[in-house]
């Protein structure tokens, strides 16, 4: 049965994440220590003890979530002999794409941590707090067509686009606060429920262009190797092994749509994946996988017992 590793994005952070991995596996502890050294910060202490308000800051949450994913991958390899080469594909949601690339050996762990710290800071700098917003459109009618119609209404007063197409019934819009408010009203008229998200910036929309330019400069100076497993990119929902393509897509991803529904549909269809392992904190992608690919197996791999049980099935 073909396997794909999935890597979660922002929103999956929680105080205490990674602590059990570090306690159980020296290989996991080594990952947290290397990331702390790369950032010159006691990030793992923040992950273990909080406060959640500091952990949720974008510049902390992004490298922290990557750290848990890479610690779990390191433990899978060192303790159970299961490496990324066992996967037909890897993919990650938004910042999780960086985790996927690091797990596949395309970008070093230290470089990934530094890039994600910069990415979080650049995204926050791009739009003053309060000027942007994101909203999740949920419910049976909340498909991408409805979201695009709602976003089009919002675009009459400012920037408003579909940012994340997660799955049918969960699509996120992003843009100027006034435009998103109009889009929310239109979405409700069309039969969707709409919830403003507690985020510090309007991610994955054209307002993030200054952040994209910052990331472009940083990525131009970063060594990227061909990954050991093809990475299915957020903005294309198709796999690539080409370092130059990866570099360009990571820049595009800052302002572009996260095509997660299409990514999962491709993996389950043309990619012929029958088993998904979500590596890291939380179970958000596991739930999405079960909805989009109900015939496939999907498991969360964030705790020592999860890794051991998973390895025994391979």
C-alpha positions as CSV (number, residue, x, y, z in Angstrom):
1,X,0.0,0.0,0.0
2,X,1.5,3.3,-1.1
3,X,2.2,5.8,1.7
4,X,2.3,9.6,1.9
5,X,3.5,11.6,4.8
6,X,1.5,14.8,5.6
7,X,2.8,17.7,7.7
8,X,0.4,20.1,9.6
9,X,0.2,23.9,9.4
10,X,-0.6,26.7,11.8
11,X,-3.4,26.1,14.2
12,X,-2.2,22.7,15.3
13,X,0.1,24.2,18.0
14,X,-0.5,23.3,21.7
15,X,1.5,23.7,24.8
16,X,3.3,20.5,25.6
17,X,3.6,19.4,22.0
18,X,6.8,17.4,21.4
19,X,7.5,16.8,25.1
20,X,6.6,13.1,25.0
21,X,8.7,12.6,21.9
22,X,11.7,14.3,23.6
23,X,11.3,12.2,26.7
24,X,11.1,8.9,24.8
25,X,13.6,9.4,22.0
26,X,17.1,10.9,22.0
27,X,16.8,11.4,18.3
28,X,13.8,13.7,18.8
29,X,15.6,15.6,21.6
30,X,18.5,16.2,19.2
31,X,16.1,17.9,16.7
32,X,14.7,20.3,19.3
33,X,18.2,21.1,20.4
34,X,19.4,21.8,16.9
35,X,16.5,24.1,16.2
36,X,17.1,26.0,19.4
37,X,20.7,26.5,18.4
38,X,19.8,27.6,14.9
39,X,17.3,30.2,16.2
40,X,19.3,31.3,19.3
41,X,16.1,30.8,21.3
42,X,14.8,28.3,23.8
43,X,11.9,27.5,21.5
44,X,11.4,24.0,22.9
45,X,11.0,25.4,26.4
46,X,8.2,27.6,25.1
47,X,6.7,24.6,23.4
48,X,6.8,22.6,26.6
49,X,5.7,25.2,29.1
50,X,4.0,28.0,27.1
51,X,2.3,30.4,27.5
52,X,0.1,29.6,24.6
53,X,-0.2,33.3,23.6
54,X,3.6,33.4,22.9
55,X,3.6,30.0,21.2
56,X,0.7,31.1,18.9
57,X,2.7,34.1,17.7
58,X,3.3,33.3,14.0
59,X,7.1,33.6,14.2
60,X,7.1,31.0,17.0
61,X,4.3,28.7,15.9
62,X,5.8,28.1,12.4
63,X,9.2,26.8,13.5
64,X,7.7,25.1,16.5
65,X,5.3,23.0,14.5
66,X,8.1,22.1,12.0
67,X,10.2,21.0,15.0
68,X,7.6,18.5,16.2
69,X,7.2,17.1,12.8
70,X,10.9,16.7,12.2
71,X,11.4,15.2,15.7
72,X,8.8,12.6,15.0
73,X,10.3,11.8,11.6
74,X,13.8,11.5,13.3
75,X,12.4,9.1,15.8
76,X,10.6,7.1,13.2
77,X,13.9,6.6,11.4
78,X,16.3,6.1,14.3
79,X,14.0,4.0,16.5
80,X,11.9,2.1,14.0
81,X,13.8,2.2,10.7
82,X,11.0,4.0,8.9
83,X,12.5,6.9,6.8
84,X,11.0,9.3,4.3
85,X,12.2,7.0,1.5
86,X,9.3,4.7,2.5
87,X,6.9,7.4,1.2
88,X,5.8,7.7,-2.4
89,X,5.1,11.4,-1.7
90,X,5.2,14.1,1.0
91,X,3.0,17.2,1.4
92,X,2.5,19.9,4.0
93,X,-0.2,22.4,4.6
94,X,1.1,26.0,4.3
95,X,4.1,26.1,6.6
96,X,3.9,22.3,6.6
97,X,5.3,22.4,3.1
98,X,8.6,23.5,4.7
99,X,8.4,20.6,7.1
100,X,7.8,18.2,4.2
101,X,10.9,19.6,2.4
102,X,13.1,19.3,5.5
103,X,11.9,15.7,6.1
104,X,12.7,14.8,2.5
105,X,16.2,16.3,2.8
106,X,15.6,19.2,0.4
107,X,16.4,21.9,3.0
108,X,18.6,21.5,6.1
109,X,16.9,21.5,9.5
110,X,18.7,24.7,10.6
111,X,17.9,26.5,7.4
112,X,14.2,25.4,7.6
113,X,14.0,26.8,11.1
114,X,15.5,30.1,10.1
115,X,13.3,30.4,7.0
116,X,10.1,29.7,9.0
117,X,11.1,32.3,11.7
118,X,11.6,34.9,8.9
119,X,8.4,33.8,7.1
120,X,6.4,34.4,10.3
121,X,8.0,37.8,10.9
122,X,7.6,38.8,7.3
123,X,4.0,37.8,7.2
124,X,3.3,39.8,10.3
125,X,5.1,42.9,9.0
126,X,3.3,42.8,5.6
127,X,0.0,44.1,7.0
128,X,-0.6,46.2,10.2
129,X,-2.6,44.3,12.8
130,X,-6.3,44.9,12.4
131,X,-6.2,45.8,8.7
132,X,-6.6,42.3,7.4
133,X,-8.8,39.3,8.3
134,X,-9.4,35.7,7.4
135,X,-12.7,33.8,7.7
136,X,-13.6,30.1,7.5
137,X,-16.7,29.3,5.4
138,X,-18.1,26.0,6.7
139,X,-21.1,23.8,6.2
140,X,-22.5,21.5,3.5
141,X,-22.8,24.4,0.9
142,X,-19.3,25.8,1.6
143,X,-17.4,24.6,-1.4
144,X,-14.8,26.6,-3.4
145,X,-17.4,27.9,-5.8
146,X,-19.4,29.5,-3.0
147,X,-16.2,30.9,-1.5
148,X,-15.2,32.4,-4.8
149,X,-18.6,34.0,-5.1
150,X,-18.3,35.5,-1.6
151,X,-14.8,36.6,-2.2
152,X,-15.9,38.3,-5.4
153,X,-18.4,40.3,-3.5
154,X,-15.8,41.4,-1.0
155,X,-13.4,42.3,-3.7
156,X,-15.7,45.2,-4.6
157,X,-14.4,47.1,-1.6
158,X,-10.8,45.7,-1.2
159,X,-8.5,42.7,-1.5
160,X,-10.4,39.4,-0.9
161,X,-9.6,36.0,-2.2
162,X,-9.9,32.3,-1.4
163,X,-6.8,31.5,0.7
164,X,-7.2,27.8,1.7
165,X,-9.4,25.2,-0.1
166,X,-9.1,22.6,2.6
167,X,-12.0,20.4,1.7
168,X,-15.7,20.6,0.8
169,X,-17.3,22.3,3.7
170,X,-14.2,24.1,4.9
171,X,-12.8,27.0,2.7
172,X,-11.0,30.0,4.0
173,X,-11.1,33.5,2.6
174,X,-8.5,36.3,3.3
175,X,-7.9,40.0,2.6
176,X,-8.7,43.4,3.8
177,X,-10.9,43.4,6.9
178,X,-13.7,45.5,5.3
179,X,-13.7,43.2,2.2
180,X,-13.8,40.0,4.3
181,X,-16.7,41.4,6.2
182,X,-18.6,41.9,3.0
183,X,-17.7,38.4,1.8
184,X,-18.9,36.9,5.1
185,X,-22.3,38.6,4.6
186,X,-22.5,37.3,1.1
187,X,-21.5,33.8,2.1
188,X,-24.3,33.7,4.7
189,X,-26.8,34.8,2.0
190,X,-25.5,31.9,-0.1
191,X,-26.1,29.4,2.8
192,X,-22.8,29.0,4.4
193,X,-21.7,29.6,8.0
194,X,-18.8,32.0,8.4
195,X,-16.4,32.4,11.3
196,X,-13.7,35.1,11.6
197,X,-10.4,33.4,12.4
198,X,-8.2,34.4,15.3
199,X,-5.1,35.2,13.2
200,X,-2.7,38.0,13.3
201,X,-2.5,38.6,9.5
202,X,-4.4,37.8,6.3
203,X,-2.3,34.9,5.0
204,X,-2.2,33.6,1.4
205,X,-3.6,36.7,-0.3
206,X,-2.0,39.5,-2.4
207,X,-1.6,41.6,0.7
208,X,1.3,39.3,1.6
209,X,3.4,40.4,-1.4
210,X,6.0,42.2,0.8
211,X,6.5,39.0,2.7
212,X,6.8,37.0,-0.6
213,X,9.6,39.4,-1.7
214,X,11.4,38.9,1.6
215,X,11.1,35.1,1.3
216,X,12.3,35.3,-2.3
217,X,15.5,37.0,-1.2
218,X,16.1,34.5,1.6
219,X,15.3,31.5,-0.5
220,X,17.7,32.7,-3.2
221,X,20.5,32.3,-0.7
222,X,19.3,28.9,0.6
223,X,20.7,25.6,-0.6
224,X,17.9,23.4,-1.9
225,X,18.5,19.8,-2.9
226,X,16.3,17.4,-4.8
227,X,14.0,15.9,-2.1
228,X,14.2,12.1,-1.5
229,X,10.5,11.9,-2.1
230,X,8.4,14.1,-4.5
231,X,6.8,17.0,-2.7
232,X,3.2,17.9,-3.7
233,X,3.2,21.7,-3.7
234,X,0.4,23.7,-2.2
235,X,0.0,26.1,-5.1
236,X,-0.1,23.5,-7.9
237,X,-1.4,20.4,-6.1
238,X,1.2,18.4,-8.1
239,X,4.5,16.8,-7.2
240,X,8.0,18.1,-8.0
241,X,11.6,17.1,-7.4
242,X,13.2,20.1,-9.0
243,X,15.0,22.5,-6.6
244,X,14.5,25.5,-8.8
245,X,10.7,24.8,-9.1
246,X,10.5,24.2,-5.3
247,X,12.2,27.6,-4.6
248,X,9.8,29.5,-6.9
249,X,6.7,27.7,-5.6
250,X,7.7,28.5,-2.0
251,X,7.7,32.2,-2.9
252,X,4.4,31.9,-4.7
253,X,2.9,30.1,-1.8
254,X,3.1,33.2,0.4
255,X,0.4,35.0,-1.6
256,X,-1.1,31.9,-3.3
257,X,-4.0,29.6,-2.5
258,X,-3.3,26.5,-0.5
259,X,-4.9,23.9,-2.7
260,X,-5.2,21.2,0.0
261,X,-8.4,19.6,-1.3
262,X,-6.9,19.2,-4.7
263,X,-3.6,17.9,-3.2
264,X,-5.4,15.2,-1.3
265,X,-7.6,14.3,-4.3
266,X,-4.5,14.0,-6.5
267,X,-2.7,11.9,-3.9
268,X,-5.7,9.5,-3.4
269,X,-6.4,9.4,-7.2
270,X,-3.5,9.7,-9.6
271,X,-1.0,9.3,-6.8
272,X,-2.6,6.0,-5.8
273,X,-2.0,6.6,-2.1
274,X,-3.7,4.2,0.3
275,X,-2.2,5.3,3.5
276,X,-1.6,8.7,5.0
277,X,0.5,9.5,8.0
278,X,0.2,13.0,9.5
279,X,3.5,13.7,11.2
280,X,3.6,16.2,14.0
281,X,1.1,18.0,16.3
282,X,-2.6,17.5,16.0
283,X,-5.0,15.5,13.8
284,X,-6.4,18.2,11.5
285,X,-5.0,16.7,8.3
286,X,-5.9,13.2,9.4
287,X,-9.5,14.3,9.6
288,X,-9.4,15.9,6.2
289,X,-7.8,12.8,4.7
290,X,-10.6,10.6,6.0
291,X,-13.2,12.9,4.5
292,X,-11.6,13.3,1.1
293,X,-10.2,9.7,0.8
294,X,-12.5,7.5,2.9
295,X,-11.1,4.3,1.4
296,X,-7.6,5.2,2.5
297,X,-6.1,4.7,5.9
298,X,-5.1,7.9,7.8
299,X,-3.3,8.1,11.1
300,X,-1.8,10.8,13.3
301,X,1.9,10.3,14.2
302,X,2.6,12.7,17.0
303,X,3.2,10.6,20.1
304,X,5.6,7.8,20.8
305,X,2.9,5.2,20.9
306,X,1.6,6.4,17.5
307,X,5.1,5.9,15.9
308,X,5.5,2.4,17.4
309,X,2.1,1.2,16.3
310,X,2.5,2.7,12.8
311,X,5.9,1.1,12.3
312,X,4.6,-2.3,13.3
313,X,2.1,-2.1,10.4
314,X,4.7,-1.5,7.7
